[in-house]
Amino acid sequence: MQQTVTPATGPLDGSVRLPGDKSISHRYAMLAAAAPGISKIANYSSGADCHSTLRCIEALGASVTIEGRDVTIEGRGLDWSAPAADLDAGNSGSTIRMLSGFLAGQPFTSRLVGDESLSQRPMQRIMTPLAQMGATLVARDGKFPPIEITGGTLRPIEYAMPVASAQVKSCVLFAGLFADGVTTVREPAPTRDHTEVALREFGATLERGPGFVSIHGRPRLQPRELAVPGDLSSAAFFLVAAAIVPGSSVILHGVGLNPTRATLIDFLVSMGVEVRILDIAMRNGEPVGDLLVRGSQLKGGVIEGKWAAALIDEIPVLSVLGACSEQGLLVKDAAELRIKETDRIETTAANLCLLGAQVETFPDGFRIAGQQQLHAAEVDSHGDHRIAMACAVAALRASGPVSIRNAEAASVSFPEFWDTLAQVRG
């Protein structure tokens, strides 16, 4: 599918309700499958990735009912059924990495597969700790999907992650549910803590301290009724879009504002974006609020160190913010971008260059000059949802229409994106 986005001819205006947070939806679904009884999840993500998770847990014995954005899951407890066929994670790195933790504790062999993009994403980071816990894992060329997992009795470990990753941390904690004893994960930099919050909501026992989290094995998880906050990573596209179009005023309702994710708000403010939290409340252990963002005078910025780990998913659209700012944007310590759905350092840079921006790439990031005049072009998402949506935001400040090839990729996380963008354009 090719989507053409024309430049904004006036301010963006209106209010937006976002799909359920993708990260939280994955975790709620997997834990609901591991809790004996019926869990109800409101505002479950409409993205294709999260529905890959639902199909996988259904193949493992959970009962799943979908009614619009509400999902009911009847879980099996920690003892799942051997799947009759391969488990297809589609394009979802979250599904394949986090579900592997659960499969490592099952007394059967299962095989996880994915689409062409996912099949090129390395999995050693989860394979190493799961093997230390006692599971047997076999992957193509020793590191790529498909992954065959033979599970069984697991032993608790203390695992120091070499690279900060919420997905790897979650995988090990989920495997720790099946180990007799306490499993500890140490992380070199803070990562999003949705897994820890969700585990506690479902009744697991955890301890947390500076740089570590521990889980006690073999809990009896409890089914829950939960509501998923609006996805902050999806909100990022509209926060940036409103910020770069003069005179804009957009309200985003019910957005998840978990402190390990809300670094995005802090960074936007540091760049000069006028964004305010209008309301905030706690829901199932997660803070949720409404955001107001206006067209802004933008400064420059630097993303490095702990900022890079916290903003890794938002960097493609923040690159657009940098191009429209006075002083540009420097991204460092973000080599993780190279093993996402695409090499996001190269795909981000290549598309911005096609639009006329000056971009210099490095092994772990890039530099984008400020005050760029973007122009009409044909760009390509290369099947990456965040690249497709970032290109659409950039098009709002271009001098002519921007055609985006493979625009359907947005449906991986935000199927409503194109309609929502049209809505705030009036």
N, C-alpha and C positions, 0 to 999 in steps of 0.2 A: 504494500500500500504506500502511495506517495501522498503526502499532505503538504499543501502550500499555505504558508502563514504570511500575511501581509503586515507591513509596519503599522504600529499603533498610530491612529490619526487623532486620538484624544485620550484623556485619562482613563485608566482602568477603574471600575467602580462596582460595588456590590458586595455580597457576602457569599462565602464558600463553605460548604460542608464536605469534608474530606473523607475518603475511604478509611476504614479501620487500619490502625498501625500494622504494617506488614510484619515487623519483628515480633510484636506482641501476639498477633494472630497465630503465627507458627507455633509459638511456645504454648499458648493456651490449648491449641488443638492437640498437640502431642501429650501434654499433661492430662488433658481430659480423657484421652485414650488410655492412660495409665491409672486412672482413678475409677474404681468399680462403682458404676451407677451413672446417672444422667447429669451431664453438665450442659448448661445453656450459655451460648456466647453471642451477645448482641454486637452489631456493627463489625462483624468479621470482615477482614479485608476482601475486597472484590477482585484483587489481583490474581493473575494466573498462578503465580508462585505459591500463594497460600492455598489455592485449590489443589495444587499438586500434593501438598501435605495432607489434605483431607482424603484424597484418593489413596494415598499410601497407608494411612492409618486404617482406612476402611478395608484395604486388602489384608491388613494384619489382624482383623477381627473386630474392630470397633464398628458400631452402627452410627452412621452419619446422616442427618437430615438437614437440608438447606432450604430455607424460606427467605428469599431476598438476601438481606445482609445479616440474617440471624441463623445461627447454626446450632443444632442440638446433637450432642455426641454421647452415646452410651458406651462407657469405657469398660475394658476387660480387667482392670488392675494391671499389675506389672507383668503378668503372664499372657503373652500374645500368641496368636496362631501363625503357623508357618504360611507364608504367602504361596499361592498357587502359581505365580509367575513373577517375572522381574518387577521390582518396585520402581516406577518411573518418576523421577524428581523433576522432569521437564528442564526448565532453565534455572531451577532454584538451588543455589548454593546453600541457602539456609536449610532447606529440606534435607539434602544429602548429608551435610555435615552434622546437623543436630540429631537427625533421626538415627544416624549411625551409633550414637551413644546408647540409645534404647536397644538397638538391634544387637549390640555387643553383649547384652545381658540375657539374650534369648537362647534357649537350648535347641536352636536349629540354624541352618544356613540360609541366608537371604542374599539377594543380589540387587544392588542399586544401580540404576542407569539414568542417563540424562540426554538432553538434546546435544547437537553438535558443539554449541558453545560451552555447555557445562562439562562435556567430555574432554575439554582442553584445560580444565582448571585443576591445579595440583591439590592432592588430598593428603600429602604426607603429614601435615600438621595435626590431623585427627588420627591418622593411622598409628603414629608413634605412641601416643599415650594409651590408646585402646589396646595396642599390643602389650604394653607394659602391664595393663590390668588383666590380661589373660585371654583376650579375643584373638582370633586368627583372621587376618585381612589380606586379601589378594587383589591387586589392582593392575590395570593395563600399564605396562612398562614400570611397574612398581609404584606408580603415583597417580595415574589418571583413572577416572571412571571408565567403564563399570568397576564397581567395588563389590567383591564377594566377602561377606562377613559370616564367620562361624562363631557364634556366641557360646555362652555357658556361664559357669561360675566365675565371677570376677573378684579380684582382690583390690582393696583400697590402695591408693598411691598418693604421694605428694608430688605434684607436677608443676614445674616452673616453665611457663610458656616462653619460648625464645622471642616471640613477636606478640604484641598485644592483639587479641582477636576475641570478640564476644562470641563468635560461633564456635571456636575451639574451646573456650571456657565452658560454654553451654554443653557441648558434646561430652566433655569429661564429667561435668556435674550430673548430667543425665545418666551416664554410665555408673556414676557413684551411687545412684539409687539402688543398684543391684548388688553392690559390694557389702560384705559384712564388715562394718567398721566405718571409719571416717576418711573420706577422700578430700584432699586439699588441692586447690589450684592457686598458683601464685602468678600474678601478671605484672609485666614490666611497666605498664601504664594503665590508668583506669579505662575500662571499656563499659559500654552500656550494661546496665544491671537488670534488664527486664527478666532474665532467667531467674535471678535470685528472688525478685519480687513475686514472680509467678509461682515458684516452688513454695514459698511461704504461704501464698494464698491457697494452694492445694494441700497444705498441711505438712510439708517437709520441714525438717529441722536443720538450720544452717547457723554457722558462725561466720562473722565477717570482721576483718580488721584491715589495717593499712597494707594494701597490696596482696591480700589473700581472701579466699572464701572457702569454707569447708562444709561438706554435706554429710549427714549421717545416713547410712545405707538402710535398705529394706523398710522404708516407712509404709504405712497404709495411707495412701493419698485419698483425699475426700473430694467428691464431685462438687462443682460450684456453679453459681450463676454469675456471669461476668459481662462487663461491657468494655469493648476495645476503644481506646481513645482515637481521635483522628490522627493520621500519620504525619508526623513532623517532617519527615523526609519528603513527602509529597507536598506539604505546605511550603517547603523551601522554594519551589518553582514559582509560586504565587507571591511569596515574600520578595523574591528578587525581581519578578516581573513588575510589581507595583512600585518597587524602589527605583527602577531605572526609567519609568515612564512618568514624566513630569505631571503633577497635579493629581496623581492617582490616590485613591483611598479605598482599601479593601479590608474587610473583616473576615477572619478565618475562625470558624466556630468549633469548639470542643476539641482542641488540639492537645495531644499528649506533650507534657512539659517536664518529663523526667529529667532530673538534673544532669544525668550522664548523657543526655541528648540535647539539652537546652543550651549547650555550648554554642549551638548555631545562633541563638538569639544574641548571646554575648558578642559573637564575632560580627554579626550584622551591625550591631550598635557601634562596635569599634570602627567599622567602615563608614559610619555616618548615616546608616539607615534609620529612619524614624519609625520605630516599631514599639508598640505598647501592649502590655498584658492587661486586658480589661476585666478579667474575672478568672478566678482559679479555685478549684476544689479538688478533693482527693476522691479517686474512684478505684476500688480494688487495689489499693496500694500505689496507684499511679496518679500524679498530679495532672489535671486537665484544665485548660483555660481557653479564652477567646483572645485572638490577637488582632490588633489594628495596625496596618502598615500603610505608609503614605510615600508618595514620590519624594526623593531625597537628594541632597547634595552629597556626593559620595567621595570619600577619601581613598587612600590606598590601603593595602593590608598585606600581612605575611601569615601564612599557615605553615607551621612547623612544630616538631616535637609533639607534645600532648594534644595540641590543636589538630594536627594531622590525623592522629588516631581517632579523635572525637568527631571530626568532620569528613571522614573518608568518603561517605556516600554522597555528601552534598557538594564535593569539590567541583564536579562538572558544571553545575549551575552557578556556583560561586565564581567560576572563571569568567562567566558572562558579566557578573557584577564587577569584576576586576577590569574588564575591557571598557566598561562604561564609567569607571571611576577616574579621579584626577591622576592618581599616581600608579595605578595598576595593581597587580597581585603577584606575589611570589609564593610558590608552593614547594616545600621541601619535606623530606622524611616521609614521603607518601608512595614508596615503591609498591606498597600493597595494591595501588591502583592498577598496576600492570597485570594482576591476576584476577581481575573482576570479570564481568560478562564479556568485556573486551579489554584490551590494554587501554585503559581510560586516559592515560597520559598522552598516548599517540592519537586516539580518536578525538579527544577534546581539542588537542592542538591542531590536528588536521582540519577539523571543521571550522574552527575559528580562523585559521589561515585562509580557507576558502571564502570566508566572509570578509576578508580583508584585514584581519587583526595581525599584529606582530607578536609571535609566540616563540620562545626559546625553550626547548625541552632538555631535561637532565635525566639521569637514571632514576632519580627518586622524586621528580616533580617537574615544574615548568615556571617560566616567568612570562607574564602577559603585560604588555605596555598599557598604560592608561590612555584615556581620551581617544579611543579608537572609533573611527567612522566605519561602521559595518555596512556592507552593500549586498545587493541581491546575489544569490548563488544557489547552486544545488548541492546539498550536503547529504550525508548518509549516517544513519544511526548504527549501522553494522549490526543490527539486531539487539542493541543495548537500550533498555528502556530509559535510563537516566540521560543518555546521550541524545535520544530523540526529543525528550522534553526540554533539555537544556538548549538545543538548537531552536526550538519553538520560542523560548523566551528571548533568545538572541535576536530572532527575527523581528521582534517588536521594536527594536532600535535600528533596524537596517534601513537602507535608503530605497529598497525595493523588495519584491516578494522573495521569500526563501522556500525552496522546495526540499522536503525532507523525505529521502527514500527510507523504506523499511520503518515507517512511522508507526505501524501497528505494534511495534515493540513496547510502546507505552503501556499496553494492556497487561504486561507482566506485573506491574505494581499499581497502575492507576488507569483502568479501562475508561473512566469518565473524563480523562484529562482534556481531550480535545473539546468536548461539549462544555466543560467547566471554563476553559480558556475563552471560548466564544461568549459564554455568559458574562464574564467580567468585562469583556470588550463592548458589551451592550448590543 
